[in-house]
Amino acid sequence: MTAPSFDQAVEQYQAGDRAGAKGTADALLKLNENDGAALNLLSILEQDRREWSAAENFSKRALKAEPGNPIYL
């Protein structure tokens, strides 16, 4: 079994496979609960679903994980 990667999650997202992207991002968080990129992707996925509260939660966690990263602002 291949370890999940953020690039894989992004490719899934760009291909329209939202469920696959979510699954990969979730797997990344199991490896590192403070993975800012995975948290940010989950925020984007929740925004796509108009789940604003969940999106905000993931965004806050991404900012906390990587406070200096301007992408998450």
Buried (B, 14 or more C-beta within 10 A) or exposed (E): EEEBEBEBBBBBBEEEBBEBBBBBBEBBBEEEEEBBBBBBBBBBBBBEEEBEEBBEBBBEBBBEBBEEEEEBE
